[in-house]
Amino acid sequence: MMRWQNSQPEDGGRDQRRDDRPFFGRLQRQKVRISRSRILESAMKVMELYGSSPSILEVEYFEEVGTGLGPTLEFYSTVSREFSKKKLKLWRENDSEDNSEFVTSKNGLFPAPMSDEQAETEAGKRQLQLFKTLGKFVARSMLDSRIIDINFNPTFFRLALSPVKPSLGTVRTVDPDLANSLLLVKRFANGKKRIEDDHSLSAEQRSRALQDIEIDGVRVEDLGLDFTLPGYPSIELIPNGANTAVTIDNVDQYVDRVVDLTLGSGVQRQLDAFRSGFSSVFPFSALRAFTPNELVMLFGQVEEDWSMESTSILRSLPV
């Protein structure tokens, strides 16, 4: 209501408030002072203390004279980048640059998988706390109309808003290279299913046919796979997975477990923590008014197309 009131035109010849326009009062502002050298830790503390406050946050830095909108906008921008640092191990890094301290992905940021054992460690608990703080931070930026720059993957919001059954198609939106590898392995699983569903075969014929399955002249055992998550060898897909080879007998289980750890149980805790933090400011369900792609545009920079083709089209449009 305050923003609506400020947007109303004023009468140039009168200094006093118009009597026919209701006055709602001013929004309260909460000033916080933080340390620039420990900005992420400071942001976590600020969000813990004031993230759910109805007051607008204003930030200033220790030993600096600046105050007001400038330092506040800088705070939101800087913290946005802090959340994408590799050392936090929050996000998948399948296509990040090796010499950069930040996670960069052409598909957008998506949570790195976490096993049950990792979730119980101190590092795992801190990562979940960071996701909860991130949820508060994003909601706070919306409430205070602040610009942030976190390049989320649309699948992040798609799964958080309305969980869907994980599939290879969804894996492709997160990690195309992993999806391509799984498609090859899936061909072995499909071949196995066709043989198992062929009731004209005897038990001996079926067993022999299963052992003879080859794709492009390669048997699944030749791939040298074990039951660990690709790219995350410390995460076992099944108990003692590091010492369990993928064979034609268990290849379908391997595909299902990789998909689940990538999009389901491996990231559910992170999504829940983000949703919990966000909802402490205002209901996460309010985001259903937007599509996942629109939410990505809200919280990250939109790449504008200034190619010759696009500018030529703009010049040809009537004014």
C-alpha positions as CSV (number, residue, x, y, z in Angstrom):
1,M,0.0,0.0,0.0
2,M,2.9,2.3,0.7
3,R,4.3,1.8,-2.8
4,W,0.9,2.5,-4.2
5,Q,0.7,5.7,-2.2
6,N,4.1,6.9,-3.3
7,S,3.2,6.2,-7.0
8,Q,0.2,8.6,-6.9
9,P,0.8,11.9,-8.7
10,E,1.2,15.0,-6.5
11,D,-0.4,18.4,-7.2
12,G,2.5,20.6,-8.1
13,G,1.0,23.8,-6.6
14,R,0.3,22.3,-3.2
15,D,2.7,21.2,-0.6
16,Q,0.2,19.8,1.8
17,R,-1.2,16.3,1.6
18,R,-4.4,15.9,-0.5
19,D,-7.4,15.4,1.8
20,D,-9.1,13.0,-0.6
21,R,-6.3,10.5,-0.5
22,P,-6.1,8.1,2.5
23,F,-2.8,8.0,4.3
24,F,-1.7,4.5,5.5
25,G,1.5,5.4,7.3
26,R,5.1,4.4,6.6
27,L,6.6,1.0,6.4
28,Q,9.0,0.3,9.3
29,R,12.7,-0.2,8.3
30,Q,15.1,-2.5,10.1
31,K,18.7,-1.3,9.9
32,V,21.4,-4.0,10.2
33,R,25.1,-3.6,10.2
34,I,27.3,-6.4,8.8
35,S,30.9,-7.4,8.2
36,R,31.9,-7.2,4.6
37,S,34.7,-9.8,5.2
38,R,32.2,-12.3,6.5
39,I,29.3,-11.4,4.4
40,L,27.7,-14.9,4.0
41,E,27.9,-15.6,7.7
42,S,26.4,-12.1,8.3
43,A,23.7,-12.8,5.8
44,M,22.8,-16.0,7.5
45,K,22.5,-14.2,10.9
46,V,20.5,-11.4,9.4
47,M,18.1,-13.8,7.8
48,E,17.8,-15.8,11.0
49,L,17.0,-12.7,13.1
50,Y,15.1,-10.5,10.7
51,G,14.2,-12.6,7.6
52,S,10.6,-13.0,8.8
53,S,10.3,-9.4,10.0
54,P,7.6,-7.3,8.3
55,S,10.0,-4.4,8.3
56,I,12.1,-3.5,5.2
57,L,15.8,-4.4,5.6
58,E,18.4,-1.7,5.2
59,V,22.0,-2.8,5.3
60,E,25.2,-0.9,6.2
61,Y,28.7,-2.1,6.7
62,F,31.0,-1.9,9.7
63,E,33.6,0.9,9.4
64,E,31.9,2.3,6.2
65,V,29.9,5.5,6.1
66,G,27.5,4.5,3.3
67,T,23.9,3.8,4.3
68,G,20.5,3.5,2.6
69,L,19.6,2.0,-0.7
70,G,23.1,1.7,-2.2
71,P,24.7,-0.6,0.4
72,T,21.4,-2.6,0.6
73,L,21.4,-3.3,-3.1
74,E,25.1,-4.2,-3.0
75,F,24.3,-6.6,-0.1
76,Y,21.7,-8.5,-2.1
77,S,23.9,-8.6,-5.2
78,T,27.0,-9.8,-3.3
79,V,25.2,-12.4,-1.3
80,S,23.7,-13.8,-4.5
81,R,27.2,-14.6,-5.8
82,E,28.3,-16.0,-2.4
83,F,25.6,-18.6,-2.6
84,S,27.0,-19.8,-6.0
85,K,30.6,-20.4,-4.7
86,K,32.0,-23.9,-5.4
87,K,33.4,-24.3,-1.9
88,L,29.9,-24.5,-0.5
89,K,29.2,-27.6,-2.5
90,L,25.5,-26.8,-2.9
91,W,25.2,-27.2,-6.7
92,R,26.0,-29.6,-9.5
93,E,29.2,-28.6,-11.2
94,N,29.1,-30.8,-14.3
95,D,29.9,-27.9,-16.8
96,S,31.6,-25.3,-14.6
97,E,34.9,-23.7,-15.5
98,D,37.8,-25.2,-13.5
99,N,39.5,-21.9,-12.9
100,S,36.4,-20.2,-11.5
101,E,35.5,-20.1,-7.8
102,F,31.8,-19.9,-8.8
103,V,29.5,-22.6,-10.1
104,T,28.4,-21.7,-13.6
105,S,26.0,-23.8,-15.7
106,K,24.3,-23.1,-19.0
107,N,21.3,-25.0,-17.6
108,G,21.2,-23.1,-14.3
109,L,22.0,-24.0,-10.7
110,F,20.5,-27.3,-9.4
111,P,21.3,-28.9,-6.0
112,A,24.1,-31.5,-5.9
113,P,22.8,-34.9,-4.6
114,M,23.1,-35.8,-1.0
115,S,23.0,-39.3,0.5
116,D,21.4,-40.3,3.8
117,E,24.8,-40.6,5.4
118,Q,26.0,-37.2,4.2
119,A,22.8,-35.5,5.5
120,E,23.8,-36.6,9.0
121,T,27.3,-35.1,8.9
122,E,28.1,-31.6,10.1
123,A,28.9,-30.6,6.4
124,G,25.5,-31.9,5.3
125,K,23.6,-30.1,8.0
126,R,25.4,-26.9,7.1
127,Q,24.4,-27.3,3.5
128,L,20.8,-27.8,4.4
129,Q,20.9,-24.7,6.6
130,L,22.4,-22.8,3.7
131,F,19.4,-23.9,1.5
132,K,17.0,-22.7,4.2
133,T,18.8,-19.4,4.4
134,L,18.7,-19.1,0.6
135,G,14.9,-19.6,0.7
136,K,14.6,-16.8,3.2
137,F,16.9,-14.6,1.2
138,V,15.0,-15.1,-2.0
139,A,11.6,-14.4,-0.3
140,R,13.0,-11.4,1.4
141,S,14.2,-10.0,-1.9
142,M,10.7,-10.3,-3.3
143,L,9.1,-8.7,-0.3
144,D,11.5,-5.7,-0.3
145,S,11.6,-5.5,-4.1
146,R,15.4,-6.1,-4.3
147,I,17.2,-7.4,-7.3
148,I,19.2,-10.6,-6.9
149,D,21.2,-12.6,-9.4
150,I,20.9,-16.4,-8.8
151,N,20.7,-18.4,-12.0
152,F,18.4,-21.2,-10.9
153,N,17.6,-24.2,-13.1
154,P,13.8,-24.2,-13.9
155,T,13.7,-27.8,-12.8
156,F,14.6,-26.6,-9.3
157,F,11.2,-24.8,-9.0
158,R,9.3,-27.4,-11.0
159,L,10.2,-30.0,-8.5
160,A,9.8,-27.7,-5.5
161,L,6.3,-26.5,-6.5
162,S,4.8,-29.7,-7.7
163,P,6.9,-32.9,-7.3
164,V,6.8,-35.0,-10.4
165,K,8.0,-38.6,-11.0
166,P,11.7,-38.4,-12.0
167,S,12.5,-39.4,-15.6
168,L,15.4,-39.4,-18.0
169,G,13.8,-36.4,-19.8
170,T,14.0,-34.4,-16.6
171,V,17.6,-35.5,-16.0
172,R,18.4,-34.0,-19.4
173,T,17.3,-30.6,-18.2
174,V,19.8,-30.9,-15.2
175,D,22.7,-32.8,-16.7
176,P,22.6,-33.5,-20.5
177,D,25.8,-35.6,-20.4
178,L,24.5,-37.8,-17.7
179,A,21.2,-38.2,-19.5
180,N,23.0,-39.3,-22.7
181,S,25.0,-41.9,-20.7
182,L,21.8,-43.2,-19.0
183,L,20.0,-43.5,-22.4
184,L,22.7,-46.0,-23.5
185,V,22.4,-48.0,-20.3
186,K,18.6,-47.8,-20.6
187,R,18.8,-49.7,-23.9
188,F,20.2,-52.7,-22.1
189,A,17.4,-52.5,-19.6
190,N,14.8,-52.3,-22.4
191,G,16.4,-55.3,-24.1
192,K,16.2,-57.2,-20.8
193,K,12.5,-56.3,-20.4
194,R,11.6,-57.5,-23.9
195,I,13.2,-60.9,-23.3
196,E,11.6,-61.2,-19.8
197,D,8.2,-60.4,-21.3
198,D,8.5,-63.0,-24.1
199,H,6.6,-65.9,-22.7
200,S,7.4,-68.1,-25.7
201,L,10.9,-68.6,-24.3
202,S,11.8,-71.3,-21.9
203,A,13.7,-70.5,-18.7
204,E,16.9,-71.8,-20.2
205,Q,16.4,-69.8,-23.5
206,R,15.5,-66.7,-21.6
207,S,18.7,-67.0,-19.4
208,R,20.8,-67.5,-22.5
209,A,19.2,-64.6,-24.4
210,L,19.8,-62.2,-21.4
211,Q,23.5,-63.1,-21.3
212,D,23.7,-62.5,-25.1
213,I,22.3,-58.9,-25.0
214,E,24.6,-56.5,-26.8
215,I,24.1,-52.9,-27.8
216,D,26.4,-51.7,-30.7
217,G,28.5,-54.8,-30.1
218,V,29.0,-54.0,-26.4
219,R,27.8,-55.9,-23.4
220,V,26.7,-54.0,-20.3
221,E,29.5,-55.6,-18.3
222,D,32.0,-54.1,-20.7
223,L,31.0,-50.6,-19.5
224,G,32.8,-51.2,-16.2
225,L,30.0,-49.5,-14.1
226,D,29.4,-50.0,-10.4
227,F,26.6,-48.9,-8.1
228,T,27.9,-45.4,-7.3
229,L,26.4,-42.2,-8.6
230,P,28.2,-40.9,-11.7
231,G,30.2,-37.8,-10.8
232,Y,29.8,-38.5,-7.1
233,P,31.7,-41.7,-6.3
234,S,31.2,-41.3,-2.5
235,I,27.4,-41.8,-3.0
236,E,26.5,-45.4,-3.2
237,L,23.2,-46.3,-5.0
238,I,22.8,-49.5,-2.8
239,P,24.6,-50.8,0.2
240,N,28.2,-51.8,-0.7
241,G,27.5,-50.2,-4.1
242,A,31.2,-49.4,-4.8
243,N,31.9,-53.2,-4.9
244,T,28.8,-54.1,-6.9
245,A,29.2,-54.3,-10.7
246,V,26.4,-53.4,-13.0
247,T,25.3,-56.5,-14.9
248,I,22.4,-57.4,-17.2
249,D,20.6,-58.8,-14.1
250,N,20.6,-55.4,-12.2
251,V,21.0,-52.8,-15.0
252,D,17.3,-51.6,-14.6
253,Q,17.9,-51.1,-10.9
254,Y,21.0,-49.0,-11.7
255,V,19.1,-46.7,-14.0
256,D,16.2,-46.2,-11.5
257,R,18.6,-45.4,-8.6
258,V,20.7,-42.9,-10.6
259,V,17.5,-41.0,-11.7
260,D,16.2,-41.1,-8.1
261,L,19.4,-39.8,-6.5
262,T,19.7,-37.1,-9.2
263,L,16.1,-35.8,-9.0
264,G,14.3,-37.5,-6.1
265,S,15.6,-38.6,-2.8
266,G,19.1,-37.1,-3.4
267,V,17.8,-33.5,-3.6
268,Q,14.5,-33.7,-1.6
269,R,16.1,-32.5,1.6
270,Q,17.6,-29.4,-0.1
271,L,14.2,-28.6,-1.8
272,D,12.4,-29.0,1.5
273,A,14.9,-26.7,3.3
274,F,14.6,-24.0,0.7
275,R,10.8,-24.2,0.8
276,S,10.8,-24.1,4.6
277,G,13.0,-21.0,4.7
278,F,11.0,-19.2,2.0
279,S,7.7,-20.0,3.7
280,S,8.9,-18.4,7.0
281,V,8.7,-15.1,5.1
282,F,5.5,-15.7,3.1
283,P,3.9,-18.9,1.7
284,F,5.9,-20.7,-0.9
285,S,2.6,-21.7,-2.6
286,A,2.2,-18.1,-3.7
287,L,4.9,-18.8,-6.3
288,R,2.4,-21.0,-8.2
289,A,1.2,-17.8,-9.9
290,F,4.4,-18.0,-11.9
291,T,5.8,-20.7,-14.2
292,P,9.3,-22.2,-13.3
293,N,10.8,-20.2,-16.3
294,E,9.3,-17.0,-15.1
295,L,10.7,-17.6,-11.6
296,V,14.2,-18.1,-13.1
297,M,13.8,-14.7,-14.8
298,L,12.7,-13.1,-11.6
299,F,15.7,-14.2,-9.6
300,G,18.5,-14.1,-12.2
301,Q,19.7,-11.9,-15.0
302,V,17.9,-12.4,-18.3
303,E,20.2,-12.7,-21.2
304,E,19.0,-10.2,-23.9
305,D,19.4,-11.0,-27.6
306,W,21.1,-8.1,-29.3
307,S,22.0,-10.0,-32.5
308,M,21.7,-8.4,-35.9
309,E,18.6,-10.5,-36.6
310,S,16.8,-9.4,-33.5
311,T,17.7,-5.7,-33.8
312,S,16.6,-5.8,-37.5
313,I,13.2,-7.1,-36.4
314,L,12.9,-4.3,-33.8
315,R,13.7,-1.6,-36.4
316,S,11.0,-3.0,-38.7
317,L,8.3,-2.8,-36.1
318,P,5.9,0.2,-36.3
319,V,6.2,2.8,-33.6
